[in-house]
Amino acid sequence: MTQPKGFRAANRRYQYLFWPMMALYIVIIFLASHFIDEETSSLGLKLLAAVATSLPILGALWAILRLVRETDEYSRLRHLTALAQGGAITAGVAFVAGFLQIFGALPEFSAFWFGPLFFAAYGISSCILYFGKTV
């Protein structure tokens, strides 16, 4: 297990990886939406665009997990609790939406939206844990 390296140093490493990953994600989204045509582009180009778009998100998740590993026990508990709450909220919404779709009460929609929902739920949970009562 990685030893805590100090909150400032860990947070700096997180910021130096997370924000460039988000910037790269935005650039790839704009490039892919400009150059990929759903009807005329080859399957290989579509696969390349999908994988290239996903890699910065995986990098951001890795940055979050690295931050968790490199901080003290209190920060680690707060982040892991927020990650668990974000995952539970996302899974709960996915199950409810899935059953609503099965029973015809909700039209089908893209599963893509569960990723942003997770990050939003994680962020809100993290803020509540930070500004609210202790864990």
N, C-alpha and C positions, 0 to 999 in steps of 0.2 A: 504494500500500500504506500502511496506517495505521502511523504511527510508534509505538513503545512509549511508553506514558504513565505508567509506574511501576506496579509490582506492586500496591501497596496501593490505589491509585486504581482500577486495572482490576478488582481483586478486589472492591472495594466496589460498583462498578457492576454486576458480575456478581451479587453477593448481592442487591442491591436489585431486580434483575429476575428472577433465577431463583426465589427463594423465593415472591414474590407469584404468579408463574406456577403454581407447584406448588399453592399455596393455592387459586387460582382453578380449577385443574384438579379438585381435590377437591370444591369447592363445586358445580361444574358436573356432576360425576359423580353426586353425591347428588341434585341437582335433577332431572337427566335420568332417573335410575333411579326417582325418585318420581313424576314426571309422565308419563313415556313408557310406554305399554302396548303391547307388541309386536303385539297382536292388534287393538286398537281405534284406536290413534293413526294420524294421517294420515302419508302418505309425506313430506310437506313438514316436518312436525314432527320426524320421525325424522331427516331430512337435516339440519335445523337443529341438532338435538342432537348429531349426529355431528361436524359441522363445529365447533360451539362447544366440544366436548370436545377436538378436535384442536388448536385454536388455541393454548392454553397450552403444549402440548407443543412446537409449532413455536417458540413464544416462548422456551422453555427451551433448545432447540437453538440458536437465534439467540444467546442469552446466552452459551452455551459458545463458539460461533464468534467472537463479539465479544471474549471474554476471550482467546482464542488470538491474535487480531489485535493486541491491545493490550499483550501481555506481551513479555518479552525472548525471545531465541532459545532459551535452555535450556528455559524454561517452555513455549514454543510447541512445541518438539520433543517434550517429554514429553506434552503434551495431544494433539498430532496422532498420536503413536505409540499412545497409549491409545485414541483414537478409531478408528484403523486396526485395532488389535487387537480392539476391541469389535465393529467391523463384520465383521472376518474370522471371529470366533467365531460371530456371529449368522448370517452367510451359510453357514458350515459346518454349523451345526445345521439351518438351513432346508433345505439340500440333502439332508442325511442323512434328516431327517424326511420330506421330500417323496418321496424314493425308497422309504423304508420304507412310506409310505402307498400309493404306486403298486403295490408288490409285496404289499400286504395284510398287512404285518407290524406296522403301527401304525394304530390307529384315527384317524379324522379329528379334528382339533381346531381351535380358532379361531386364525387367523393373527395375531390381536391380540397374542398372547403373545410375538411376536418383538420388539415394541417394548420391553416391560419387560426382555426378555433382553438387548437391545442396551445399555440403560442400566446393567444389572447388570454386564455384561461390561466396559463402559467404566469403570465405577467400580472394579471389581476390578483391571483392568489399570492404572488410574491409581494405585491404592494400591500395587500391586506395584512400579511404576516409581518411586514416591516413596519407599517404605520399603525397596525392594530395591536391587539394584545399579543404577548409572547406565545410561542408555540406550546 
